Amino acid sequence: MLLRALRKLNIGIEQYEVFKSSRISKKTSDILLARGIISLVEAPPVAASGMTPEIVERFESAGVNTLADVIEAESVDGMTDAELKTLKGVASDMLTVEVPKSKCGCRR
């Protein structure tokens, strides 16, 4: 499961960063979800990502249907580890929201 930090977390996770739920305990994630400090990532389908049709077909044939699935995939038939690692980075970038820069220097 992928989560998004809605605030900076003191464990090296920046605001709006997408991260795997395995980075924190189930108890911690339940508390942070309830307090609105993190949220579940609602990822679009791979087919809507702009990736080439060949890549989309490889992912879908492996049961990888959303960008979140891409990030969590361990391997995909017909794809090298290097290719998958690159595409995981692309998917992560697509799901990451840039932190707005404040002109006043204050926290948002």
C-alpha positions as CSV (number, residue, x, y, z in Angstrom):
1,M,0.0,0.0,0.0
2,L,1.2,3.5,-0.8
3,L,0.8,6.5,1.4
4,R,1.4,10.2,1.0
5,A,2.7,12.4,3.8
6,L,0.5,15.5,4.1
7,R,3.1,17.0,6.5
8,K,6.9,16.4,6.9
9,L,7.5,13.4,9.1
10,N,10.4,13.2,11.5
11,I,11.5,9.8,10.0
12,G,12.9,11.3,6.8
13,I,9.7,11.6,4.8
14,E,9.1,15.0,3.3
15,Q,5.7,16.7,2.9
16,Y,3.7,15.2,0.0
17,E,6.2,12.4,-0.5
18,V,4.8,9.1,-1.6
19,F,6.1,6.1,0.4
20,K,5.5,2.4,1.0
21,S,3.4,1.6,4.1
22,S,6.2,-0.8,5.1
23,R,8.3,2.2,6.2
24,I,6.1,2.7,9.3
25,S,4.3,0.2,11.6
26,K,0.6,-0.6,11.1
27,K,-0.3,1.0,14.4
28,T,1.6,4.2,13.4
29,S,-0.1,4.4,10.0
30,D,-3.5,3.9,11.6
31,I,-2.9,6.8,14.0
32,L,-1.5,9.1,11.3
33,L,-4.3,8.3,8.9
34,A,-6.9,9.0,11.6
35,R,-5.2,12.4,12.4
36,G,-5.0,13.4,8.7
37,I,-1.2,13.5,8.7
38,I,-0.9,10.9,5.9
39,S,-3.4,9.6,3.3
40,L,-3.8,6.7,1.0
41,V,-2.5,7.3,-2.5
42,E,-5.2,7.1,-5.2
43,A,-3.2,6.2,-8.2
44,P,-4.4,6.5,-11.8
45,P,-4.3,3.5,-14.2
46,V,-1.0,2.8,-16.0
47,A,-2.9,3.2,-19.3
48,A,-3.6,6.8,-18.4
49,S,0.1,7.5,-17.5
50,G,1.4,8.4,-20.9
51,M,3.7,5.4,-20.9
52,T,4.2,3.6,-24.3
53,P,1.5,1.1,-25.3
54,E,4.2,-1.7,-25.2
55,I,5.1,-0.9,-21.6
56,V,1.4,-0.6,-20.6
57,E,0.7,-4.0,-22.1
58,R,3.7,-5.6,-20.2
59,F,2.5,-4.1,-16.9
60,E,-1.2,-5.1,-17.5
61,S,-0.3,-8.6,-18.5
62,A,1.6,-8.9,-15.2
63,G,-1.4,-7.6,-13.2
64,V,0.2,-4.2,-12.7
65,N,-2.7,-1.9,-13.3
66,T,-2.1,1.4,-11.5
67,L,1.0,3.6,-10.9
68,A,0.9,2.5,-7.3
69,D,1.2,-1.1,-8.5
70,V,4.2,-0.1,-10.6
71,I,6.0,1.2,-7.5
72,E,5.2,-1.9,-5.6
73,A,6.1,-4.4,-8.3
74,E,9.0,-6.8,-7.6
75,S,9.4,-7.9,-11.2
76,V,7.6,-7.8,-14.6
77,D,8.1,-10.5,-17.3
78,G,10.0,-9.1,-20.3
79,M,11.4,-6.2,-18.3
80,T,14.9,-5.9,-16.9
81,D,15.4,-4.9,-13.3
82,A,17.0,-1.6,-14.5
83,E,14.0,-0.9,-16.7
84,L,11.6,-1.6,-13.9
85,K,13.6,0.6,-11.5
86,T,13.5,3.5,-14.0
87,L,9.8,3.1,-14.5
88,K,9.2,3.0,-10.7
89,G,11.0,6.3,-10.5
90,V,8.8,7.7,-13.3
91,A,5.6,6.5,-11.5
92,S,6.8,7.9,-8.2
93,D,7.5,11.3,-9.8
94,M,4.0,11.3,-11.4
95,L,2.4,10.7,-8.0
96,T,4.6,13.2,-6.0
97,V,3.2,16.6,-5.4
98,E,5.7,19.5,-5.3
99,V,5.7,21.5,-2.0
100,P,4.6,25.0,-2.8
101,K,7.4,27.6,-2.2
102,S,6.4,30.3,0.2
103,K,7.4,33.8,-0.6
104,C,7.4,34.9,3.0
105,G,9.6,32.0,4.2
106,C,6.9,30.7,6.5
107,R,5.7,27.1,6.8
108,R,2.7,26.0,4.8
